[in-house]
Amino acid sequence: MFTKFKNSRRVSNTPTTSSKSSSMCSNLSNSNQISTNSETTSLSTSQSSREGRSTDIVQSSQTHPVVDVVDDLYDFFAHGMDDDIQAFALSEKQYHKRQTLIQKFFDSESDYVNRLHVILLYFRRPISLQYDPSNSTSHDNTHHDSPRQSTHSSLTSTLRSPFLSKYISSSSSSSSSSSSHHTSPSSHTGINMYDIDFLFGSIDKLYHSHELFLEKLTERFQIWGPLQLLSDLIDFLLNEVIPIYNSFLENYPKMMAILEVIGKSRDGRKLLETVVNNPEGIGPVRLFCLLKLPLCVIPRYYQMITEIVKFTDFNHPDAHPLKKLQQRLLKLDTDMVPRIKICQNINQLMDMSLTVIGCPSMMTEPRQFIKSGKLGNVEGKAHDLRICFLLSDRLITARPGDGVLHFKSSVSLRGATIKTVKRMDASFIIVEDAPTDPSYQYSEDIERLLNASGSTPPRQHHFKAESLDDMLSWLRVLQNVVQALRHKKLDHH
């Protein structure tokens, strides 16, 4: 801590020449004033020579030049001293802010390592026991660098690569019919230990790398000082984990596909949620939420190092290395952003798939999440509330009840027609499998739309929006999806 001297005078142990002069001048001035006053009082008869001399003494004592010079010098040096005090106070504040940010970095890293450990301890082992009890001991004592090969076909080898075809290696993706991957809650999932290793493989590696980094941080903090370094430890960590994070992003879609199949099986859903009671106090956790955490690590590192750089003095030995580390993290963050956004879109699909009871599997086809909101399902004069999820190929509707969402319908938008019924009523109709003839597009004759396809009328879904603006917003995105699907179909032909 710095001692603040502002608005107080500095005390010296040894008197200086200036202080002696000031003391002598002060004593002289006081004695002259006393003698002058006594002389003026006692000689009331006023002799002219004495009056003049006493007046000269009084004026001399009141205008002594040495006192003014010393005071001016003190004021000059006191002003400079105040500037130094302010600089010390600013430096001290900056130092404490930097220490606070470093402590925050350590705490966030400790929390992250703890949650990775929860994934392996509370989820991987029970899921492994569920699908291959004979191999459970291997997961307690052995950590695999890569998924084990299996003589049986695994779900991972047959899943299509949603969204990330340019990031997924061609050897790991092969096409198959989507209907073969829809798993009913009571049917066998087809999950084996290869899939379990694939789901948790990257997490295992990340846990051990970050645990080692946390140990090194702890050792460094035990000898921490104002000039201690942080950048070298983070650089070492990045060299170790960047390949793992690239692999994690590459495998993320298939990891979520495996997780979805487990979540939709009769016995697997309960394995994806648990309550963790430990000193860290995590409490109720879901595996899906924990598996999303690695997506945020590099952006979090960049934000925190940027803040630490702001409060690191340019003369600090770690200032330049931290600046280089900041630039490295910025490049990594920029390179990862497109893939992270794709994974976050997959998270929205997964959240809907695991939340809506009875929802069909979403990860069996390449699709994207576009929009969600409330619409009224019109049946005659009744309006039943629906929570709707617009995807890149269909509209999923769910009915809220008892605090949960129940699946109601999946409206295919391939070749669909969207029509406004009553504009002022904010209602519209989606007609599935409508003819592609432009003369039928957006026709005002509902009967014509219903009978256009021949003997079997197309399915129609009547929705009512909350307002005219809301309806126009839905119509705009729905028509964009229909047009995109039409162009995609033409490109394939």
ZAVOLO-94373 format. One record per residue: x, y, z of N, C-alpha, C, CB in turn. Coordinates in steps of 0.05 Angstrom, whole numbers, plus 5000, padded with zeros to 4 digits. Glycine has a CB too. Example, Ala and Ser with C-alpha at 12.3 -4.5 7.8 and 13.67 -1.06 7.14 Angstrom:
526448865156524649105156526449345156522649115181
525749555142527349795143525850015157528249885114
% end
This chain:
501749765000500050005000501850255000498150005024
500850444984502350704984501150895005502250834956
502951045019502051245039501351505025504251295060
499051605030498151845016498852095033495051835011
500152285021501052535035499452775025503952575031
497452735009496152964997494853135019493952874977
495153405015494053615033495353595061491053585036
497753485064499253485089502153515082498753225105
503653635100506453695095508153455102507353945110
510253425087512153205092514053295114513753135066
514553105133516153165156518953045152514953055182
521053205157523753115154525053065181525453315137
526752865184528052805209530352995215529152515209
531753095194534053275197533253545187536553165183
533653755203532954025193534754105170533054225216
533654235151535054345128535654635131533554285102
537254745113537955025114535455195111539955105093
533755115094531255275089529555275114529655155066
529355045128527655035152528955205174527354745162
531655205177532955375197532455675191535955325198
532755745165532256025157529456105163532956065128
527655925157524855995162524256035191523055775150
525555865208525055885237526356145248526355645252
528656205239529956445248528456695239532856465237
527556695214525956925205523356955220525356895175
522256725227519756745242520156855270518456465244
522356775284522956875311523657165310525356715323
525157245289525857525287523357695282527857565264
521657605267519257755261517557785286517557625239
517357565302515657585326516957775346515357305338
519557765350520857935370520658225362523857855374
520958285337520658565327517858665332521358585298
515858485327513158575331512658635361511158365321
513658455378513258505407514558755417514358265423
517158805408518559045417517259285406521459035408
516259275382515059505370512459585384514459455341
510959375391508459425405508959545432506759175408
511059445446511659545474512559835472513759375488
514259885452515260155449513060345442517460165428
511260275425509160455417507260505440507560335393
506860295457504960335480506160505502504260055491
508760465509509960615531510560905525512560475539
511160965501511861245494509461375480514361245475
507661445497505161565487505461865481502961525506
507761985490508162275485508962325456510262385504
509662115440510262135411512462325405507862225397
514862225407517162365396517462275367519762315412
517862455349517762395320519762195311518162655305
522162195323524262015314523561725322526962095326
522461695347521761425356519361315340521061425386
517361495334515061405319515961305292512961625316
517761465279518761375253520161115254520461585240
521961075274523460835276521660595282525660855298
519660625301517860405307516260325282515960475330
515460525266513960465241515660315222512960725228
518260385219520060245201520459955210522760375200
520559905236520959635246518459465240521559635276
516159585245513659435239513459365210511259605248
514059555192513859495163515959295155514259755147
518359305167520459115160519658835169523059195174
518458805192517658545201515258435185516858545230
513558605174511258515159511958445130509158725159
514158535119514758495091517458355088514858765076
518058165106520658035105520757855080521057865131
522657895062522657755036523257465038524657885018
524757365058525657085060523256905064527757045082
521356985080518956825086517456765061517156955107
517056965044515556925019516956735000515057195004
519556744999521156564981520756274991524056644981
521056225017520755955027517955845022521455945057
515956005027513155915022512755854993511156125031
513856014975513555964946514955694939514756194930
517355654950518655404945517055164955521455404957
515955184978514354964990511854914972513455035018
510555124963508155094946508954954920506855364940
511355024909512154914884512654604887514755044874
514154534908514754254912512354094921517054214932
510654224937508154084946506354014922506654254966
506254194902504654134878505753894863504654384859
508353874860509553644847509153384863512553684843
509153414890508753184907505853084904509253254936
503953254900501153174896500853014870499253414895
502353094849502252944824503352664828503853094802
505552634843506752374848504852204864509352404864
503452314883501552164899499252064882500352344922
498252224864496152144846497151914828495152374829
499551934818500651724802500951464817503451804790
501851484843502051244860499251124864503251314886
497251294869494551184874493451054849492651414882
493951164825493051044800494450784795493551234777
497050774800498650524797497650314816501550584801
497050384840496050194860493350084851495850324887
491550254842488950174833489149984809487250414826
490850054790491349884767492349604775493250014747
494249604794495349344803493249174815497649404823
491549284833489449134846487349034826488149294868
486749194806484849114785486048874770484149344766
488548894763489848664749489848414766492748744741
490348444791490348204809487548084810491248284837
485548254811482748154811482048004786480848394815
482948104763482447964738483847704736483248144714
486347694746487747434746486447234765490747484755
485547324787484047144805481447044792483347294832
480147224778477647144763478346934742476347384750
480546964729481446774709481946504722484046864695
483246504744483746254759481146114768485546304783
479346274778476746164788475146044765475146384802
475046174742473546074720474845814709473446284697
477545804709478845564700478345334719481945614697
478345384745477745174764474945074761478145284793
473045254757470245174753469945004727468445414751
471345084706471244934681472344644684472845084659
474644624697475844354702473944184719478544384715
472644314739470844164756468444054740469844344778
467444214721465144124706465843914685463844364691
468243924674469243714657469443454672471943784644
470343474697470543234714467843114720472043304740
465843294724463143194728462043034704461243434734
462743124680461842974656462942694657462843124630
465442664663466742404663465842224686469742424663
465442344709464842194733461942124736465742344758
460142314730457342274734455742194710456142524746
456942214686455442154662456741924645455142394644
459341944640460641744623460441464636463541814618
461041444661461041184674458241054674462141204702
456141194683453441074682452541004654451441264694
453141174634452341114607453940874596452741354588
456440854603458040624595456940364607460940654603
456140374633455040144646452340064633454540204675
450840254623448240204611448540054585446740454606
450540124569450740014542452939794539451340234523
454739774559456839564557457939524585459039634537
456539394603457439354631460139224633455439194647
460839044614463338894616465739074613463438674596
465439314600467739484595467739724614467639584567
466139714635466039944653468639994668463839914673
470139774674472639814690474739954673473639544699
474639924647476640054631476340354632476439964602
473940454637473540744638474240854666470640814632
474540674685475340774711478340804713474340584733
479840644698482740644701484240724676483640374709
483040714652484440764628483040984612484540514611
484541164600483541374583484641334555484241654595
482841324536483641264509484141524494481441104494
486241524478486841754462485041774438489741744452
483841554429482041554406479941344411483541504380
477541374399475441174402476440894394472941254387
475540694410476340424404474840314380475940244428
476140154364474940034341473139804350477039934321
470939764336469039554343468439394319466539674356
468039134323467338964301464439004293467838674307
462839124310459939164304459639444292458239134330
457539474276457039734265456039924286454939714242
457040164286456240354306454440564294458740484319
453040704312451340924303452941144290449641034326
455341194300457041414290457741364261459541434307
458241114253459141064226456941094206460340784225
454441084214452241104195450841374195450240884201
451341544215450041804216451041984193450541934243
449242134182449942334163451242564177447542424146
452742724163454242944175452543204172457042984162
451043274192449343514190450943764191447243514211
450443954172451444224173454444254167450944344199
456144064176458944104176460343934155460144054203
459143894131460343714112463143804104458643704087
463744064104466444144097468444124120466444434087
467444074144469244044167469543754175468144214190
467543584168467743304176469243154155464843184179
471042984163472542824144470742634129474742664158
471242594103469542434086469442144095470442454058
471542054108471641774117469741714139474441704125
468941924153467141874177464241924170468042044199
463542004146460842064140459941894116460542364134
457741754120456541604098453541644100457341314100
452141644077449341694076447741444082448541814049
445441484094443541274097440841394099444141104123
438741234096436041334096435341444124434041124088
434041674124433441794150431441634166432342074146
429741484153427741334169429041124186425741214150
431241024178432540814194433740914220434640684177
433941174223435241284247433141394267437141504240
430641404260428641484279428241274300425941554265
428741334325428741144346426341194365431341144362
424641004367422341034385423340994413420140844378
421841104433422841084461423140804470420941234479
421640614458421840334468423640154452419040224469
424640254430426340094413429240094421426040174384
430839914411433639904417435140134404434939634409
436940254418438240494407440340434386439340654429
441640204387443840154369446440274378443140244342
446540384403448940504414450840294424448240704437
453440314418455340134429457640294441456439934408
459740154450461940294464463540474445463740094477
463640414420464940594401463640864402464940474373
460940864402459541124403459941264430456541074399
460041114451460541244478463341364478460241034500
465341224468468041334467468141584449470041124456
466641574427466541804409465242044423464941734383
463141994439461742214453463542344474459242104466
465142194488466642304511469642324505466242134535
470542244482473442244476474742514479473942134449
473642714466474842984468474643104496473443174448
472543044510472243144538474343024555469443074549
475042774552477142644568479742784564477342344561
480442834539483042974533483043254544483542974503
480843404540480743674550480943684580478143814541
479743494594479843494623482743464633478143264634
484243284621486943234631488843474623488042974619
488443594600490043824593489544064611489643894563
487044124616486344354632486944294662483444424629
486744044671487443984698490444034703486743694705
492043954683494944004685495544304686496443864662
494144454669494444744668493644874695492744864645
491444774707490644874732492644824754487844764740
493944594753496044524773498444714770496944234769
499144774745501344964740500645244750502144964711
498145324745497245584755497445594786494345634746
496545384799496645374828499445394838495345114838
501345254826504145274833505245554829505845074818
504445684807505345954801504246154822504546034773
501846114830500646304849501746274877497646264850
502946044883504246014909506746184912504945714914
507946254889510346434890509746694875512746294876
507146764875506347004859507447264871503247014858
508247444853509147704860508347904839512147704864
508848164844507948364825509048334797508748634836
511448214794512648184768512547904756515548274769
510747744768510547464759509147444732509047294780
509747224717508747194690506247004690510847074671
504447054670502146884666502046774637499547044672
503046934618502746874590504046604582503947094573
506346534595507746294587506146044592510446274601
504646044615502945814621500645784602501845834650
499346014594497146004575498045914548495646274574
500446014540501545924514501945624513504146074508
503045524535503445234537500845084535504945164563
498745184548496145054547495045054518494145194566
495245284505494145304478495545114459494445594467
498145084462499544894445498444604448502544894451
497544544472496544284478493644244469496744224507
491944444473489044394470487844484443487644534492
489244654428488044754403487344514384489944944389
489144324380488344094364485843944375490643894361
485643934402483343794414480843944409483843754444
480944214411478544374406477644364377479044664415
479544354359478944324330477544054326481444344313
478443844338477143584336474443594349478943374349
474143734371471543754385469443884367471843914411
470244104354468444244336467744074312469644504326
469643924302469143744279467243524286471843634269
467443414310465843184318463243264332467343004336
462843514337460543604353457843514341460543904355
457343544315454743454305454143164310454543514275
456042994306455642704311455442644341457842544298
456842794357456542764386453642824394458542954401
452543044383449743114390447842904379449143394379
448442794356446642584345446542344363447642504317
448942264374449042044393447442114418451941974399
447842354428446542444452443542444448447442724460
442542524424439742524419438542244419439142664392
439942054407438941774407438741674436440741594390
440741724452440741644480438341774494443341704495
437942034490435842174503433042084496436142464498
432741964472430041884463429541584468429741934433
431441454480431041174487429641154514433641014488
428340934519426740904543428340934569425240644543
430740804569432340804593434541014592433640534597
435041134569437241314567436741604576438141324539
434141684574433541964581434342034609430542014577
433841854628434541904656437541924661433341694674
439141814642442041824645443142104637443341614628
441542264624442542534615442142754635441242604589
440842684658440342884679441142764706437442984679
442342914723443042814749443343054768445642654748
443542994793444043204814446743154826441743194836
448443354825451143324835451343484861453243424814
451943344883452343474908455243454916450543354930
456643674914459543684921460243954932461243614896
462643984942463444244954463244474934466244234964
463544424908463444634888460544734884464544544862
458644564892455844654892454644684865455644904906
455144504846454044524820451044474821455344314801
450144274836447244224838446244064814445744474840
443644104806442443954784443944024757439444014781
444643824742446043874717444943694695449043834720
445243784670444543624647446943584630442243764631
447343344620449643294604449743474579449642994595
447443524567447343684543448543964549444443714533
447844084572448844354579451844344584447444454604
452844134596455744114602457344074577456243884621
456243924558457743874533458044124516456443664517
456444334521456644584506458944764517454044734508
459944704540461944884553464444934537462644774580
465644724524468144774509467844964486469144514498
465345014477464945204455465745484463462045194445
465645544489465945814498468745874509464045874520
470545674509473145704523474945904509474545434525
475445874483477246054469476146344469477645964440
473546394463472546664466472846774494469646674457
472446604514472746704542475646774548471846484562
477546614539480346674542481046944530482146454531
480146984506480747234492479647474507479647234463
477247454516476047684531477547744557473047624538
478247534572479547574597482447674594479547314614
483947564574486647654570486647944560488047474549
484648024544484348294535484048484559482048324516
482448404578482048564602484648584619479848454619
486048364621488548364637490648544623489648074640
490748534596492648704582492149004587492448654551
489549084590488849364595490049464621485849394595
490349284640491249364667494049264673489349264688
495549204652498349124656500149354647498948864640
501849454664503649674658505449594635505249754683
506049784617507649724594510549644601507649954574
511349724625514049644635514149374648515149854654
511749254652511648994665512948784647508648914671
514448594658515848394641513848214625517548214658
511348204634509348034619507648194600507647894639
508148454598506548624581506648544552507348924584
509048524541509348454512508448164507512248494504
509147964523508147694518505147674520509347504538
503847824538500947824540499647944515500047974565
500948154504499948274480500048074457501548524473
502247934455502447724433500447504438505347604433
499947424463498047224469495247324461498147154499
494647574467492047684459491647674429491847974468
493647734413493447724384493047434375495847844371
494447244388494046964380491246864386496046794396
490146944409487446864417485446994398486846934445
485947234390484047374371483947224345484947664366
486247134335486246984310484846714313489146934301
485346574336483946324341480946364343485046194366
480146574357477346624360476046684334476846864380
477346854317476246914291475946674273478047124277
477946494274477846254258475646064267480546114258
475146064293473145874304470345964303473945804332
469946224300467246344302465246204283467346634296
465846174257463846044239463045764248464946024211
464945604257464345334266462845344293466845164269
463545524310462145554336459245634331463545754354
458745814312455945894306454345654296455946114286
455545484280454145254270453445064293455845104249
455345024311454844854334452744974352457444814350
452645234355450545364371447845324358451145654375
447745324332445245274318444344984323445445324288
446244794323445644514330444544504359448144344327
445644664377444644664404441744744406446344854421
440844934389438045004388436344774379437645254371
437244624359435844394350435644184372437144274325
437944134385437943934407436244014430440843894416
436244264437434544364459431644314453435044664464
430744364429428044314421427444014421427444424393
429243854410428843564407428643434435431143444392
430243514454430243394480428143504499433043414493
427143744493425243874510422343804502425544184508
421743784477419043724467418643424469418643824438
416743344486416243064491414942944466414343024516
416142724456415042594432416142714406412142604432
417942894407419043024383420642814368420743274390
420342804341422042624325424942714326421042604296
426742534318429642594318430142814298431242344312
431843004306432543224289435243204276432343484305
437043044288439843034279440342824258441542984302
438242704246438542504226438842624198436242314226
438242884195438343014169439843284173435543064157
441143374152442343644154440243864154444343694131
439843994176437844204178438844414198435144094187
437544644197438344874214435844974228439645094198
436345094252434245224267434045514258434845204298
431645604253431245874242429746064260429845864215
427445964271425746154286423945994304424146334267
423146114326421145994344419246214353422445844368
416846134361414846324370412146194374414646554350
410246364382407546274387405746314363406446414412
404146114357402046134337399545994347402946014310
397246094339394745954345394045754324392446154349
393445504332392545304313389445324311393345014323
388545394286385745444282384345184273385345664261
382445094288380744864281377844954285381444614298
376545014262373945124264373945404276372044944280
372545444298372545694312374445694336369745774320
375645474341377445454364380245514357377245164377
381645654375384445714372386045584394384946024371
387745394387389345254407392245354405389144944403
393345434428396045554427398045334420396745674455
399945414402402145234394404745394397401745134365
406845244407409545354406410845234381411245274432
411645404362412545314336415545354333411045464314
416845164320419645174315420145144285421244954331
421045354272421545344243424345254238421045624230
424645034223427244934215427644974185427444634221
429844894174430444944146428944764127433444914142
427344574138425744404120423044344130427244144115
422344424154419744364166419044554189419644074175
416444534197415544694220414544494241413244894211
415744504264415044334287413144484305417544234302
410844364312408944494330408744324356406244534317
408444464378408144324404406044474420410944324419
404644324437402544434454403644454483399944264453
403544684495404444714523402344604542405045004529
403244474562401444364583402944244606399544164571
402144304630403344204654406344274656402943904656
407044504646409844594647411744464627410844544674
410644304609412344174588411044224561412743874594
412544154540411544174513411143894501413544334495
408843854489408143604477408043634447405443494488
409443454433409543464404406743424392411443244393
406043594372403443574358403743514328401943824362
405543644314405643594285408343684274403443754271
409043564251411343634236410443704208413543404236
410543954200409544054175411844074155408044324178
411743904135413943914115413544154097413843654097
415744294091415644534075416744484047417144754088
417344244040418244174013415944193994419643894012
415944383975413744413957411244533969413144153944
411444643993409044744006408245013995409544774036
405745093999404645353991403745494016402345323971
404345744019403545914041401546114031405846054055
399246144044397146314035395946474058394946154021
395446724054394046894073391046854071394747194070
389746784093386946734093385447004097386146534115
385947124120384747384126386947564136382347364147
387647754120389947924127389548064153390548124105
387248184157386648334181386348144205384148504178
385747894200385547704222388147574229383547484214
390247644214393047544218393147244218394047644245
391647114199391746824197392746744169388946704203
393946504168394946404143394846094143397846504138
395145984119395045694116397545594102392545614099
398545374112400845234099399644984087403145164119
399944954061398944724047401344544039397244804021
401444304049403644124043403243994016403843904065
405543934003405543793977403743933957404643513981
403744193956402044343937403344323910401744633946
401844363888403044353861404944583857400844363840
406944543840408944753836408144943814411544623828
405844903801404945093781404545363793402244993768
405845573781405645843793402845943794407346033777
401045843777398245943777396845873803396745833754
397845673817396645593842397845733866396845293846
400145863862401545993884399946233894404346093875
399446243920398146463934395446523923399946713932
394046313914391346343903389446423925390446093889
387346573918385346653938383246433942384046913931
383146243924381146033925382145793941380245953897
381245773966382245553983381445283971381145584011
378945263961378045003950379844913927375145023941
380645113911382445043888385044923898382945293871
386145033919388544933931388144643941389545113953
385944593954385444343966385044113946383044353984
383944183923383243983903385243963880380544033892
387344133881389144153858390843903853391044383861
391443753875393243523872391743273863394643473897
389143283859387743043850385942923871389742833841
385842653872383942523889384542553918383842223882
387142573925387842593953388542883959390242413960
386943023974387443303980389943343997385143433993
391543543992393943594008393243674037395743803996
395043614055394643694083394943994085396643554101
393144114100393344404105393344464135391044554091
394744674142395044744170394445044172397944684181
392445104189391445374191392545494217388245384191
393945714215395145854238394246134240398245834237
394246234265393546514270395746644287390746534284
396846864277398947004291397747194312400747154272
399547294329398647474351397947744340400647494372
399147824318398648094306399348074276400348314320
398548294262399148304234402148304229397848544221
403648454244406548464241407748194246407748674259
406748054266407747784272407147594249406547684298
404747614237404147444215405947494191401247484206
406447754185408147824163411047724167408248124158
411947734192414547624199414647324193415247684228
412647174202412546894197412446834167410246764212
410746974153410446924124413046964110408247104112
414547174118417047234104419047004107418247494115
419446904132421446694136420446434125422046664166
417846374126416746134115417146124085413746104122
416646344071416946354042419846324035415746604031
421646444051424546414045425346124047426146584065
424345974067424945694070423945534046423845584096
421445584038420245444015421845493990417345524011
422645743985424145813961426945683962424446113959
428245673985430845553988430645253982431945604016
428545123992428144833987427644783957425844724003
426144963944425644933916428144953899423545133906
429845153906432345183891434244953896433745453900
434244853921435844623927435044373911435744553957
432444343907431444113892432244143862428344093894
432044383851432844433824435844383820432144713815
437444463840440344423838440944123837441844563861
439543963852440043673852439343543825438443543874
437243653812436443543786438343653764433543623779
% end
